[in-house]
Amino acid sequence: MGQVDLTGITKSFAKTVAVKDLTMTIPDGAFVVLLGPTGAGKTTTLRLIAGLEKPDAGTVMIEGREATGLTPAQRNVAMVFQQYSLYPHMTVRENLSFPLRSPLLNTPQAVIDEKVAHVAQTLQISDKLDNRVTALSGGEMQRVSIGRALVRNPSIFLMDEPLSSLDAKLRADLRVELKQISSKRGATILYVTHDQIEAMTMATHIGVLREGELVQFGPPRSIYESPNSIYVASRLGLPRINILPPQALGLSQAGVAYMGLRPEHIVQSRDQAGGHPARLQRIENLGDQIRLHLDLEGHELVTLAQMGKTYKVGEVLSITARHPLLFDVQGARVYQSEE
Amino acid sequence: MAEIVVENLHKAFGDFVAVRDSSFTVRSGEFFMLLGPSGCGKTTTLRMIAGLELPTSGRITIDGQEVTDKPAAKRDIAFVFQMFALYPHMNVYQNIAYPLVSQGVPKAQIKQRIEEVTQMLEITPVLRKSVSGLSAGDRQRVALARAIVRRAKAFMMDEPLGALDAEFREHMAQELRRLHDRIKATTVYVTHDQLEAMQMGDKIAVMNNAVVEQLGTPGDIYRKPASLFVAQFIGSPAMNLLPFEGAVVRGDTQVNLVDHCFTVPRQHANHRGPMVLGVRPEHVRLSAEGGLPAEVRAVEYLGTSQMITLASDHGLLRARMDAHVPIKVGDRPGLAFVAETISLFDAHTTRALPSDLNRESETYGTG
């Protein structure tokens, strides 16, 4: 396992700049999740490390070794894609053993058996080991392709939305498994996803990309609690952070154009002096959370219902802000002195 | 506006039964979700309502009129698919106008109706643009506009947001629901995404293996799952399920799992044999003393809340708690469950046992 350093990486496709002057260190043993909407440069970054793309400028170092000019095979990286690529004529066991059978590795059969059995157990496919992969469901095939990466011992695992095709229950199970694999084996992982729950729960570090640039890098908690822009703040949090003009809640401060409110920044009550009236437009019951859609004098505001309270559409709540995040007119964070 | 009544709808393709004996009513103006995993029969059900597929047996009425064997064109229904098919050689205006032109609606009226609908969907600025240059969101809006402009009796939507990325999908889901609140057209919407169903639906029919497992509001389906399938399919992560062997007697408010006793909603029937106790992650609490012994295996930070994975004698459990509750891997807390939220299931039939939780109306006679 090892550290990966990207320095000044730029990559364009025709007129589109996919990755722009990207400098990022993936520490040894870290689980780094790249977050950003479609087109932000996440997958391109992953492919640059894999050696599937060549940068126009900049260097890729893997375990302290310059890798920019190396082929994917020379880099000792293991990849898992959203679309599984398995050998259809082989069984699950043969597919999982395949990476270990390389003549270069010369792995003893007993070691192969043990690794395959272990990985199969982790991914809950032990009973499918002797099935042909063509007889598997989509979810099972994806687990086999994750398994095929896990039997190896690469410098870094590169994963591109590996869980997005699985159902919710399996996704939740595999999130915990992948996290344990990273912490127990000390594996270095770079992981691309759209799914903020995956990012929050698995990452040791999150890198937020915007139009090919790395705009913030840090532990999930700091990305969530102290985002440096509206863009970053909008990447994490369910429901999404509310962005309002500060005047909507009676705040005004020089240089502040927007106020960001997560549910924990919103104090609601029915008889609060000095609060701002917000009419309850819609109640959205998602089971584990109940979202309240409020109309605060023409601004839409989404927050969470408080435990044990009942609400009625049309009623008016009294709202105040508690330590909201503040932003300037460009959407950059304005830091408060008391924070 | 139209009520859709589906009675004993059945569809077989050769030996394969795609939809088995389904009955439900979509009320006028309702946003109705058909939810289930792939292959459960939800799309076939939708296609039968739309008239794109004929049922093997059963009956469909729209607005009081039987339409079971009527072709799609005679049903006055608008369809929105996952891959929003727009005519690439026409501009936005022509795309939206097309269904009206082919119906022979006078030009002046077409213009007025398009103005109305494009304002509602905020696509007026792109009206004269070619559809090939549009963003994904605008393409979706044009497809919706084309469906809405017809003023059909009902809308059928087959995973219309399926191809979008998570962030944009959430945005469009809200937009779609807001639109529904304005035009209040009866909508039947197919999805495999439980969150989407919970978020947008007035009512959800959860389908599995060709049958409707449960029909209800999002809140009811979440709180009172009628079967083990629903308990696992709805909610992320799923409901915790603890299998046990035992007996309950009508009126019981406690069950024993091996050496641990749990308070449960009052039971309405006798049952003996293998059962399953179900509790949602947010109803698992740390108890100050006693409780079910468990060890913390993983803590997942989620911002407002955190997800705790715990190992117990009854398998792995998940608990959702406020993010500020101090807890770490290796801790050995005792667990308590919020009694009035617990469901019991018959392990053989997989159906929920009747109790105060899911039979409130029976208990209190309020219907």
Interface residues (C-beta under 8 A of the other chain):
Chain A: P37 T38 D167 A168 K169 R171 A172 R175 V176 K179 Q180 H194 D195 Q196 I197 M200 T201 M202 P220 R221 Y224 L236 G237 L238 R240 R262 P263 E264 R282 E284 N285 L286 G287 D288 L304
Chain B: P37 D165 A166 E167 F168 E170 R177 D181 Q194 L195 M198 Q199 T217 P218 G219 Y222 R223 Q232 F233 I234 G235 S236 P237 A238 R280 P281 E282 R297 A298 E300 Y301 L302 G303 T304 M307 T309 R318 R320
